[in-house]
């Protein structure tokens, strides 16, 4: 019989453990502070899990420690908490903030133990730090409960108030003030104006990237930045295909500048110039998303026409235009014309009919030196031509 009684007591003890509050007092931070907002508030909840009537919870007195340089507690929160069920006039529940670095919260009830799956209480306040600061809360003293409380607190679990800067995208940065720039063959130059807007991140360290896409008909020679103020500082690095401008943005909202290009080929080519802006630093509340492009065209400027009298008195003239060579015998005599490359090969030829006019196409011929040979009546004329 004694053994049966002992087994029954063990079963009752196990059952009472299942239906008891947690043996851990837990602090939970319920909000990440956004340092980019005007209201930088934090919120914590203190919990011991679900409390049953059999636990006989009738009062508590809990102190939480914090860093006074980083947070400032302002309000005790009772709604939907066990503390709300311990309402007794203006004295319960209570929050005491008189001691710097300590948040003391307590409540009591005189008659019926409280129960429910609710936090004990909550606390809110202001955050005084930056996005890189954190404050880990702690218990300077062991939490105190009424002597009838049947749960023995064995563990304390704390949490950290965390802050971060949640930045907003802004349509600012370096914009190119031209849609297209044209270069006229090797060693020709051109300039492209650009404007830098930085009102949302004035005072920050800004990095502007400028890059030519492949193929490369040109190179970036230099970059000039105008409208500088005394608080600005600029470092410009140029490496042909790309340039980087490192700027400490001042109070001026918009600044202007110039990108200087030079052609490196006579080939007809097209590419793009791209700009992109980044802001460096911690706790940034604005992120520039402005990217811009401009078309870069390179085309050697051809001589539209050349009127050449090859031999005095020959009466033969040559007019070279884009894509063709025109031959005219002033006396209307027939003949023939040939275009010969530097290897002596005839790459184009035509007859000069009666009337003395003919055309030779130069389309799709490689750039280089050629000779045109014109035979009309008893005259033979030779002239060097560069395409």
C-alpha positions in Angstrom: 0.0 0.0 0.0 2.8 2.4 0.8 4.4 1.8 -2.6 1.1 2.6 -4.3 0.8 5.9 -2.4 4.3 6.8 -3.4 3.7 6.1 -7.0 0.5 8.2 -6.9 2.4 11.1 -5.4 5.0 10.8 -8.1 2.3 11.0 -10.8 0.7 14.1 -9.2 4.2 15.7 -9.0 4.8 15.1 -12.6 1.4 16.4 -13.6 2.0 19.6 -11.5 5.3 20.2 -13.4 3.5 20.0 -16.7 0.9 22.5 -15.7 3.4 24.9 -14.0 4.9 28.2 -15.3 8.3 28.2 -16.9 11.3 28.2 -14.5 13.0 30.9 -16.8 12.4 34.6 -16.7 12.9 35.9 -20.3 13.5 39.3 -21.8 12.5 39.6 -25.5 13.3 42.6 -27.7 10.3 43.0 -30.0 11.5 45.8 -32.3 14.6 46.6 -34.3 15.2 50.4 -34.0 15.3 52.2 -37.4 17.8 55.1 -37.0 16.6 56.6 -40.2 13.2 57.5 -38.7 12.3 60.4 -36.5 10.8 58.2 -33.8 13.5 55.7 -32.7 11.7 53.5 -30.2 12.4 50.1 -28.7 10.1 47.6 -27.0 10.8 44.7 -24.7 8.5 42.0 -23.1 9.3 40.1 -19.9 7.8 36.6 -19.8 7.7 33.4 -17.6 5.5 31.4 -20.0 1.9 30.3 -19.3 0.9 30.8 -15.6 -1.7 28.5 -14.0 -4.0 29.2 -11.1 -2.2 26.4 -9.2 1.1 28.4 -9.5 -0.3 31.0 -7.0 1.3 34.0 -8.7 0.1 37.1 -6.8 3.1 39.5 -7.0 6.4 40.2 -8.7 9.2 42.7 -8.5 11.7 42.7 -11.3 14.7 45.0 -12.1 16.3 45.2 -15.5 19.7 46.9 -16.1 20.6 48.9 -19.2 23.2 51.3 -20.7 22.1 54.9 -20.0 24.2 56.1 -23.0 22.2 54.1 -25.5 18.6 53.8 -24.3 16.1 55.8 -22.2 13.1 53.9 -20.9 9.9 55.9 -20.8 6.8 53.7 -20.4 5.6 50.6 -18.7 3.2 48.6 -20.9 0.4 46.7 -19.1 -2.2 46.0 -21.8 -2.6 42.3 -22.4 -0.1 41.3 -19.7 -0.4 39.5 -16.4 0.5 42.9 -14.7 -2.8 44.3 -16.0 -4.6 41.6 -14.0 -2.9 42.8 -10.9 -4.5 46.3 -11.0 -4.8 48.0 -7.7 -5.5 51.7 -7.9 -2.5 53.8 -9.0 0.0 51.7 -7.1 -0.1 48.4 -9.0 1.3 47.8 -11.5 4.2 50.3 -11.3 7.4 51.3 -13.1 10.2 53.0 -11.3 12.9 54.8 -13.3 14.5 56.9 -10.6 17.7 54.9 -10.5 19.8 55.5 -13.6 20.6 52.3 -15.4 17.7 50.4 -13.8 14.1 49.7 -14.8 12.1 48.4 -11.8 8.7 47.0 -12.6 6.3 45.4 -10.1 2.6 44.5 -9.5 0.5 42.6 -6.9 -3.0 41.3 -6.2 -4.6 40.8 -2.8 -7.1 38.1 -3.5 -7.0 35.8 -6.5 -3.8 34.5 -8.2 -3.4 35.5 -11.8 -3.2 33.1 -14.7 -2.9 33.1 -18.4 -0.4 32.7 -21.3 0.6 36.4 -21.4 3.8 38.3 -20.8 4.4 39.7 -17.3 4.8 43.2 -18.6 6.3 45.3 -21.3 8.6 48.4 -21.4 9.2 50.9 -24.2 11.6 53.8 -24.6 13.8 55.9 -26.8 17.0 54.8 -28.5 19.9 57.3 -28.2 22.7 55.4 -30.1 23.5 55.0 -33.8 22.9 52.1 -36.2 26.1 50.3 -35.0 25.2 50.4 -31.3 23.5 47.6 -29.3 22.5 47.3 -25.7 22.2 43.9 -24.1 19.8 44.1 -21.1 20.6 42.2 -17.9 19.2 41.4 -14.5 21.2 43.1 -11.7 19.1 41.3 -9.1 17.3 38.1 -9.0 13.6 38.6 -9.8 11.3 38.5 -6.8 7.9 36.7 -6.6 5.4 36.2 -3.8 6.4 33.5 -1.3 3.4 31.4 -2.3 4.5 31.2 -6.0 5.1 27.6 -6.6 7.6 27.9 -9.5 11.3 28.0 -8.6 13.1 30.3 -11.0 16.3 28.6 -12.2 17.3 30.6 -15.2 17.4 34.2 -16.5 17.4 34.9 -20.3 18.1 38.3 -21.7 18.0 39.9 -25.1 19.7 42.8 -27.0 18.2 46.0 -28.4 19.5 46.3 -31.9 19.5 49.3 -34.2 20.0 49.6 -38.0 19.7 52.2 -40.7 17.0 51.2 -43.2 17.9 53.4 -46.1 15.5 54.8 -48.7 16.4 54.7 -52.5 16.7 58.2 -54.0 16.9 59.1 -57.6 20.2 61.0 -57.1 23.8 60.7 -58.2 25.7 61.5 -61.4 23.6 62.1 -64.6 25.1 62.7 -68.1 23.8 65.9 -69.7 24.0 64.5 -73.3 22.5 61.6 -75.1 25.2 61.2 -77.7 28.8 62.4 -78.3 30.6 62.1 -81.6 34.3 61.6 -82.2 35.9 62.2 -85.6 38.5 59.6 -85.9 41.9 58.9 -84.2 43.1 61.7 -81.8 39.9 63.7 -82.1 38.5 64.8 -78.7 35.1 65.5 -77.2 33.7 66.4 -73.8 30.5 65.3 -72.0 28.9 67.4 -69.3 27.5 65.8 -66.2 25.6 66.9 -63.1 26.0 65.5 -59.6 22.9 65.7 -57.3 23.5 64.8 -53.6 21.0 66.6 -51.5 19.9 63.5 -49.6 23.4 62.5 -48.6 25.2 65.8 -48.4 28.3 65.5 -46.2 28.8 61.8 -47.1 31.6 60.1 -48.9 30.5 59.6 -52.5 32.0 57.4 -55.2 31.1 58.1 -58.9 32.2 55.5 -61.4 32.4 56.3 -65.1 33.1 53.5 -67.6 33.3 52.9 -71.3 31.9 49.6 -72.5 33.6 47.5 -75.1 34.4 47.8 -78.0 36.6 50.8 -77.2 36.9 53.4 -79.9 37.9 56.0 -77.3 39.5 56.5 -73.9 38.7 58.7 -70.9 41.4 61.3 -70.7 40.4 63.3 -67.7 37.5 64.4 -65.5 36.9 67.8 -64.2 34.6 68.7 -61.3 33.2 72.2 -61.0 31.2 74.2 -58.4 33.3 73.0 -55.5 33.0 74.6 -52.0 35.5 74.8 -49.2 34.2 71.7 -47.4 34.5 69.6 -50.5 37.4 67.3 -51.3 37.8 65.4 -54.6 40.1 62.6 -55.7 39.9 61.7 -59.4 41.5 58.5 -60.8 41.5 57.9 -64.5 42.5 54.6 -66.2 41.6 54.9 -69.8 38.5 52.7 -69.9 37.2 53.9 -66.6 37.4 56.8 -64.1 36.6 57.1 -60.4 35.6 60.3 -58.6 35.9 60.2 -54.8 33.9 63.1 -53.5 33.2 64.4 -50.0 29.8 65.9 -50.8 29.3 69.4 -49.4 26.2 71.4 -48.8 25.6 72.3 -52.4 22.8 70.2 -53.8 23.9 70.0 -57.4 27.4 70.3 -58.9 28.6 70.1 -62.5 31.5 68.5 -64.2 33.0 67.4 -67.5 34.3 64.1 -68.9 36.9 64.4 -71.6 37.3 61.6 -74.3 39.7 61.1 -77.1 39.4 58.7 -80.0 42.0 55.9 -80.4 41.0 54.6 -83.8 39.8 55.7 -87.3 37.4 52.8 -87.3 33.7 53.5 -87.3 32.6 52.2 -83.9 29.9 52.8 -81.3 29.9 52.2 -77.5 28.3 53.6 -74.3 29.6 55.6 -71.4 28.0 54.6 -68.1 27.9 56.3 -64.8 26.9 54.9 -61.4 27.0 56.5 -57.9 27.6 54.9 -54.5 27.7 56.4 -51.1 30.2 55.0 -48.6 29.8 55.0 -44.8 27.7 53.6 -41.9 24.2 54.5 -40.9 23.2 55.8 -44.4 19.5 56.7 -44.7 19.6 57.4 -48.5 20.9 55.1 -51.3 21.4 56.7 -54.7 20.0 54.6 -57.5 20.6 56.9 -60.4 22.5 55.3 -63.3 23.0 57.0 -66.7 24.3 56.3 -70.1 25.4 58.2 -73.2 26.1 56.9 -76.7 29.7 57.4 -77.9 30.1 57.4 -81.7 33.5 57.4 -83.6 33.6 58.0 -87.3 36.6 59.3 -89.2 35.7 62.5 -91.0 36.0 61.8 -94.7 36.8 64.4 -97.3 33.5 64.7 -99.1 35.0 65.7 -102.5 38.4 66.2 -104.1 38.6 67.7 -107.5 42.0 66.8 -109.1 43.4 67.6 -112.5 45.9 64.7 -112.7 47.9 66.1 -115.6 47.8 69.6 -116.8 45.9 69.6 -120.0 44.7 66.0 -119.7 41.1 67.1 -119.2 40.5 64.3 -116.6 39.2 65.0 -113.1 38.4 62.8 -110.2 35.8 63.5 -107.5 35.9 61.3 -104.4 32.8 61.1 -102.3 31.7 58.8 -99.5 31.4 55.3 -100.9 32.5 56.1 -104.5 34.9 57.7 -106.9 33.6 59.7 -109.8 35.7 60.1 -113.0 35.0 62.7 -115.6 36.7 63.2 -119.0 36.0 66.8 -119.9 36.2 66.1 -123.6 33.7 63.2 -123.4 36.3 60.7 -124.5 35.8 57.0 -123.6 38.3 55.0 -121.6 38.8 52.8 -118.5 39.5 53.2 -114.8 41.0 50.8 -112.3 41.5 51.0 -108.5 44.7 49.1 -107.5 45.8 48.2 -103.9 49.4 48.4 -102.6 50.0 44.8 -103.7 49.2 45.7 -107.3 45.8 43.9 -107.3 42.9 45.5 -109.2 40.1 45.7 -106.7 37.7 47.8 -108.7 37.5 48.7 -112.4 35.0 50.2 -114.9 34.7 51.4 -118.4 34.4 55.1 -119.2 31.7 55.2 -121.9 31.1 57.9 -124.4 30.3 61.1 -122.6 33.3 60.6 -120.4 31.7 59.9 -117.0 32.0 56.8 -114.8 31.8 55.7 -111.1 33.9 53.3 -109.0 32.4 52.0 -105.8 34.6 51.9 -102.7 32.0 50.3 -100.4 33.3 47.5 -98.2 37.0 48.1 -99.1 39.5 47.9 -96.3 41.0 51.2 -95.1 44.3 51.8 -96.7 46.3 53.3 -99.6 45.2 52.7 -103.2 46.1 54.0 -106.7 43.5 55.0 -109.3 44.6 54.6 -112.9 42.6 56.3 -115.6 43.2 55.7 -119.4 41.4 58.0 -121.8 42.3 58.4 -125.5 46.1 58.6 -125.4 46.3 59.8 -121.8 47.2 57.6 -118.8 46.9 59.2 -115.3 47.8 57.7 -111.9 46.8 59.1 -108.5 47.3 57.9 -104.9 44.1 57.8 -102.8 43.7 56.9 -99.1 40.4 55.4 -98.0 
